[in-house]
Amino acid sequence: MLGAFSYEHQAGEHRCRRGLAVLRRLVGALKPGGVLVLGEFLGPSDDLVLRAPDERSASLVRRFNAALRTLVTKGGSDWSWAAKVPESMRDAGLERIEVSEYREDA
């Protein structure tokens, strides 16, 4: 069993389908008033291509992302876990949930 923590940081639960179970275990290890910080990766969507030199290049990126999504999912990951995290945190009993998104659109 984990001890009681005032602060925990966890990244990458998108890699497994056990995300909610892991989240509940982390929440259970928090001291009252403790803070849990999650860093998650939201997989690329089909509209990822913002700019491309030509349609062939854009199509190649879309095909690569589709193949990556298939590979990751077959490997046991939940590609959509990051989008479910805020609701899952509420379901696990956390309060004052704050979400911030970092994105590079260079």
trRosetta pair geometry for C-beta under 8 A, 3 or more apart (Angstrom, degrees):
i j d omega theta_ij theta_ji phi_ij phi_ji
2 5 7.3 -45 156 -16 116 110
2 25 7.0 110 2 164 132 92
2 26 8.0 16 40 -111 171 41
2 28 7.5 118 55 96 116 90
2 29 3.8 -24 102 -109 134 132
3 29 6.9 65 78 -159 35 99
4 29 6.4 -171 -114 -178 36 56
4 30 7.1 27 -159 145 71 15
4 31 4.6 82 164 -73 108 83
4 34 7.8 -154 175 -52 81 145
5 8 5.1 87 104 -57 145 95
5 29 5.5 28 15 138 103 96
5 30 5.9 -56 70 -109 79 47
5 31 6.3 -143 82 -11 24 87
5 34 6.0 97 104 -147 64 148
6 30 7.6 76 -125 -157 17 73
6 31 5.1 -23 -84 37 60 125
6 33 7.6 -16 -141 97 83 84
6 34 4.7 -154 -152 -115 34 91
6 35 7.0 22 150 21 64 80
7 34 6.3 -152 -60 -165 36 90
7 35 5.0 0 -112 62 75 96
7 36 7.9 173 -155 -80 44 35
7 37 7.5 10 -170 -1 87 104
8 26 5.6 -171 115 -166 157 104
8 29 6.7 82 -62 91 148 114
8 30 6.5 -102 0 -83 120 89
8 34 7.2 45 -2 156 90 124
8 35 7.5 -174 30 96 60 56
8 36 5.1 -6 63 -117 100 73
8 37 7.1 -171 94 30 52 68
9 36 7.9 164 -85 -163 34 49
9 37 4.6 -15 -110 69 79 105
9 38 7.8 173 -157 -81 52 29
9 39 7.3 23 -177 -7 93 103
10 13 6.3 38 140 -42 117 108
10 22 7.5 171 -179 145 155 116
10 26 5.9 -76 -25 -103 147 155
10 36 7.4 -11 13 -171 105 93
10 37 7.5 159 26 86 59 57
10 38 5.5 -18 71 -111 88 72
10 39 7.5 -167 98 27 43 72
11 38 7.1 144 -91 -168 46 52
11 39 3.7 -13 -109 65 99 105
11 40 7.2 -163 -149 -68 61 39
12 15 5.2 10 166 -9 91 116
12 39 7.2 7 -27 89 61 86
12 40 7.3 166 -71 -116 20 52
12 41 7.0 22 -107 -1 61 106
13 16 6.5 -69 -168 45 58 88
13 18 7.9 -107 -164 85 94 67
13 19 4.3 106 150 -124 113 89
13 22 5.5 -165 -129 78 121 140
13 23 6.8 64 -157 -55 170 89
13 38 7.0 -41 10 -152 121 117
13 40 6.6 -47 45 -102 84 100
13 81 6.3 -136 109 150 85 145
13 85 7.9 121 66 -99 124 110
14 19 7.0 24 -88 -86 32 133
14 40 5.4 110 -36 -158 111 93
14 41 5.4 -114 34 55 150 83
14 42 7.9 -164 -91 -82 154 35
14 43 7.6 174 173 -37 145 93
14 77 6.1 41 144 -170 70 109
14 78 6.4 -120 -158 72 61 74
14 79 7.3 48 -177 -128 110 23
14 81 4.3 -179 -114 59 69 124
14 82 5.4 -17 -79 -42 126 89
15 76 8.0 34 159 97 61 89
15 77 5.1 -60 -151 -108 34 110
16 19 6.3 159 82 -51 75 68
16 22 7.2 89 75 -21 125 138
16 76 6.3 -8 -128 133 59 104
16 77 6.5 -50 -65 -108 22 61
16 78 7.4 1 109 5 25 92
17 76 5.9 -101 -11 178 103 75
17 77 7.2 -175 -49 -140 70 17
17 78 5.1 112 -105 -42 64 106
18 21 4.6 -55 -174 48 86 116
18 22 5.4 89 122 -26 93 99
19 22 5.8 -61 -146 39 27 108
19 23 6.1 29 157 -21 66 108
19 78 6.2 -91 -8 42 128 136
19 81 4.7 153 -48 -147 166 130
19 84 7.6 106 102 82 145 119
19 85 7.8 -91 167 -91 132 79
19 88 7.0 -8 126 -178 107 170
20 23 5.5 -51 -144 36 31 115
20 24 6.4 33 156 -19 64 103
20 88 5.4 -124 -106 -150 87 123
20 91 7.5 -26 -144 91 113 131
20 92 7.4 -169 -161 -67 75 110
21 24 5.9 -52 -149 35 30 110
21 25 6.6 31 152 -19 62 105
22 25 5.7 -56 -152 35 33 112
22 26 6.4 34 151 -18 66 105
23 26 5.7 -56 -150 36 32 111
23 27 6.3 32 154 -18 66 106
23 38 7.8 -8 -111 -86 101 142
23 85 7.8 177 -97 -139 145 76
23 88 5.7 73 74 141 170 116
23 89 6.8 -112 -174 -89 133 60
23 92 5.3 -117 130 -66 106 158
24 27 5.6 -52 -145 37 33 112
24 28 6.3 36 154 -21 64 106
24 92 5.0 -149 -92 -130 67 109
25 28 5.6 -54 -150 36 31 115
25 29 6.7 27 152 -19 62 107
26 29 5.8 -61 -153 35 32 109
26 30 7.1 44 149 -36 63 96
26 36 5.9 105 139 -133 117 132
27 30 5.8 -42 -159 9 38 117
27 36 6.6 -52 -90 -45 65 159
27 89 7.8 155 -78 -145 127 65
27 92 4.6 165 -17 151 161 119
27 93 6.0 129 165 58 143 101
27 94 6.1 -115 -119 -55 122 97
30 34 3.6 -158 -169 68 97 137
30 35 7.7 170 -139 30 125 18
30 36 6.0 -77 -76 -53 136 105
31 34 4.5 116 53 -50 68 115
36 89 7.6 -175 84 -134 129 115
36 94 6.7 -90 39 -108 127 141
38 85 6.0 -159 101 -163 150 139
38 89 7.7 -141 3 -76 140 124
40 81 6.7 -135 -154 107 132 94
40 82 3.7 165 136 -113 127 96
40 85 5.6 -159 -14 -46 158 150
41 82 6.1 -132 78 -59 30 143
42 82 4.1 -128 -79 89 74 145
42 83 6.3 87 -124 -52 111 80
42 101 8.0 -20 10 -135 140 106
43 65 7.9 134 167 -165 95 97
43 68 7.6 -177 -155 115 114 110
43 69 6.2 109 162 -100 146 90
43 72 7.0 -171 -101 68 140 162
43 79 4.6 -36 8 -166 152 94
43 80 7.7 -68 29 -71 114 43
43 82 7.6 162 -4 21 67 124
44 48 4.2 14 -174 -83 113 142
44 65 4.8 -90 89 -135 125 129
44 68 7.7 51 40 75 111 135
44 69 8.0 -113 64 -60 78 104
45 48 5.7 158 62 -51 57 80
46 62 6.3 44 -154 -140 71 103
46 65 7.2 172 -102 99 45 135
46 66 7.7 40 -103 -71 88 93
48 61 6.6 -131 90 144 114 117
48 62 7.4 167 45 -92 101 66
48 65 5.9 152 18 -74 147 162
49 52 5.3 -9 -172 -38 119 118
49 58 4.4 112 168 -142 163 90
49 61 5.1 127 -78 81 112 138
49 62 6.4 -62 -16 -53 126 90
50 105 6.0 48 -8 -158 167 98
52 55 7.2 108 95 -90 130 22
52 57 4.3 -179 -177 93 113 108
52 58 3.8 -162 24 -62 164 87
52 61 6.9 -143 -95 7 131 133
53 57 5.2 66 47 11 84 155
54 57 5.3 99 57 8 70 101
54 58 7.3 -135 102 -2 38 91
55 58 5.4 -55 -146 40 38 113
55 59 6.0 42 154 -23 69 105
56 59 5.8 -54 -148 36 28 113
56 60 6.5 33 151 -23 62 104
57 60 5.6 -51 -151 31 32 114
57 61 6.7 31 153 -17 64 102
58 61 5.9 -54 -153 34 34 110
58 62 6.5 31 151 -16 66 107
59 62 5.7 -56 -148 39 33 111
59 63 6.2 33 154 -19 67 106
60 63 5.8 -54 -146 37 30 110
60 64 6.3 32 154 -21 64 106
61 64 5.7 -53 -147 35 31 113
61 65 6.4 29 155 -17 64 106
62 65 5.8 -55 -147 38 30 110
62 66 6.4 32 154 -20 64 106
63 66 5.7 -54 -148 36 32 112
63 67 6.4 31 154 -17 65 106
64 67 5.8 -58 -151 38 30 110
64 68 6.2 31 152 -20 66 107
65 68 5.5 -52 -143 37 33 113
65 69 6.3 38 155 -22 65 103
66 69 5.7 -50 -148 33 30 113
66 70 6.6 31 153 -17 62 105
67 70 5.7 -55 -151 37 33 112
67 71 6.2 32 153 -19 66 108
68 71 5.7 -55 -145 38 31 111
68 72 6.1 29 158 -18 67 109
69 72 6.0 -56 -142 39 26 109
69 73 6.2 23 159 -16 63 112
69 79 5.6 34 -146 -109 86 158
70 73 6.0 -60 -145 40 26 108
70 74 6.2 22 160 -15 64 111
71 74 6.0 -59 -145 40 25 107
71 75 6.2 25 154 -20 62 112
72 75 5.6 -62 -151 37 28 114
72 77 4.6 -52 168 57 87 131
72 79 5.8 101 100 -81 125 97
73 77 6.3 -89 -90 68 33 76
73 78 7.8 59 -118 -109 74 28
73 79 5.6 -42 -72 -25 94 113
77 81 7.7 -95 176 -6 78 126
78 81 4.1 95 93 -49 110 101
78 84 7.9 -38 136 24 133 135
80 83 5.2 -49 -175 38 77 115
80 84 6.3 71 131 -21 86 107
81 84 5.6 -71 -154 41 37 109
81 85 6.8 61 152 -55 70 86
82 85 5.8 -23 -157 -16 37 118
84 87 5.9 -68 -167 52 60 106
84 88 5.3 61 139 -28 88 115
85 88 5.5 -63 -139 42 29 112
85 89 6.1 34 161 -26 67 103
85 99 7.8 135 89 -108 109 113
86 89 5.7 -52 -150 29 30 113
86 90 6.9 28 153 -15 62 101
86 97 5.5 130 -147 144 83 141
86 99 5.4 -44 -77 -61 125 132
87 90 5.7 -52 -154 35 36 111
87 91 6.3 37 149 -19 67 107
88 91 5.4 -52 -145 39 35 115
88 92 6.2 33 154 -19 66 107
89 92 5.7 -57 -147 38 30 110
89 94 4.4 -46 169 49 89 133
89 97 5.0 128 100 -109 136 135
90 93 7.9 96 177 -31 31 10
90 94 6.5 -87 -86 63 32 78
90 97 6.3 -83 -60 -14 83 147
94 97 5.9 89 114 -71 113 100
